[in-house]
């Protein structure tokens, strides 16, 4: 696994998100109200909605297209919905966010 610096936590508003491109595709980076940072694939498995444009509440995000709710911790759909998105390892060091990416997965997909 390689770690990639993607910016400062202050670049993401509380209860907000941003999207970054990675060798594994689009990743949504989410900041909760209590300053925890999570990263998940940036597309809803239901209809491909951009989760980074959804509403962050607690440690969850609601898809902006059809209101499916996903845990930012596990990637699992909540409630009656079924499905999941991949979670990406994140570390926060001195206010900087890094993503942990397994680039062997990117090479295997090519």
Secondary structure, 3 states (H helix, E strand, C coil): CEEEEEEEHHHCCCCEEEEEEECCEEEEEEECCCCCEEEEECCCCCCCCCHHHCEEECCEEECCCCCCEEECCCCEECCCCCCECCEEEEEEECCEEEEEECHHHHHHHC
